[in-house]
Amino acid sequence: MTDRNDILFERRVKSPENGKIFGIDHANHQLILGSVRLPLPQSRLWRMTLGFMLVLGGFLGFLPVLGFWMVPLGLLVLSHDLAIVRRWRRRLSVWWTKKRRPAE
């Protein structure tokens, strides 16, 4: 039996009118960044470790190789497992959508 969220996710991914999609495919454990799909570890411990390491590495973004781009990527990976980070991501998504919508 498919979950309603899975159906909505498939519609967003498969519909070309939405443009680029950013998020996590929970069914396949993949991180989706536009047209790129990156596999996430199956283990919750490894996913959380990866997310925390990306965030910590992002705070050292002034160093070579590391960059500030790692912070939002780490938060996106953490949002797969942590409810508070998922809530922040949803609020940011709603805010961004409202901001990008043309004035009526």
C-alpha positions in Angstrom: 0.0 0.0 0.0 1.4 3.4 -1.0 1.6 6.3 1.4 -0.1 9.6 0.4 3.2 11.4 0.7 4.9 8.9 -1.7 2.2 9.6 -4.3 2.6 13.3 -3.9 6.4 13.0 -4.1 6.1 11.0 -7.3 3.8 13.6 -8.9 6.3 16.4 -8.1 9.3 14.4 -9.4 7.6 13.2 -12.6 5.9 16.4 -13.5 8.1 18.5 -15.8 6.3 21.8 -15.1 7.7 22.0 -11.6 11.3 22.4 -12.8 14.0 21.3 -10.4 13.1 19.3 -7.3 15.2 19.2 -4.2 14.5 16.8 -1.4 14.7 13.2 -0.3 13.1 10.2 -1.8 12.2 8.2 1.3 11.3 5.0 -0.6 14.7 4.7 -2.3 16.8 6.6 0.3 18.1 9.0 -2.3 19.0 12.7 -2.1 17.6 14.6 -5.1 19.3 17.8 -6.2 17.7 18.8 -9.4 18.3 16.1 -11.9 21.0 14.4 -9.8 20.1 11.5 -7.5 22.6 10.6 -4.7 22.2 7.5 -2.7 22.0 7.9 1.1 23.2 5.2 3.5 20.6 2.7 4.6 21.6 2.9 8.3 20.1 5.8 10.3 23.3 6.1 12.3 25.4 6.5 9.1 22.9 9.1 7.7 23.0 11.1 10.9 26.8 10.9 11.1 27.1 12.1 7.4 24.7 14.9 8.1 26.5 16.1 11.2 29.9 15.8 9.5 28.6 17.9 6.6 27.3 20.6 8.9 30.5 20.7 11.0 32.6 20.8 7.8 30.5 23.6 6.5 31.3 25.7 9.6 34.9 25.4 8.5 34.1 26.7 5.1 36.8 29.3 5.1 39.3 26.4 4.7 40.3 25.0 1.3 38.1 22.1 0.0 35.5 22.6 2.7 32.7 25.1 1.9 29.7 26.8 3.3 27.6 24.7 0.8 28.0 21.8 3.2 25.7 23.3 5.9 22.5 23.2 3.9 23.4 19.8 2.4 24.0 18.4 5.9 20.7 19.8 7.1 18.9 18.3 4.2 20.4 14.9 5.0 19.6 15.3 8.7 16.0 16.2 7.8 15.5 12.6 6.7 15.7 11.4 10.3 15.2 14.4 12.7 11.8 15.9 13.0 13.0 19.3 14.1 15.2 19.7 11.0 12.4 18.4 8.8 10.1 21.1 10.2 12.7 23.8 9.5 13.1 22.6 6.0 9.4 22.7 5.4 9.1 26.2 6.8 11.9 27.4 4.6 10.3 25.7 1.6 7.0 27.4 2.3 8.7 30.8 2.8 10.7 30.4 -0.4 7.6 29.5 -2.4 5.7 32.5 -1.1 8.7 34.8 -1.8 9.1 33.5 -5.4 5.4 33.7 -6.2 4.6 36.8 -8.3 2.6 39.6 -6.5 -1.1 39.4 -7.0 
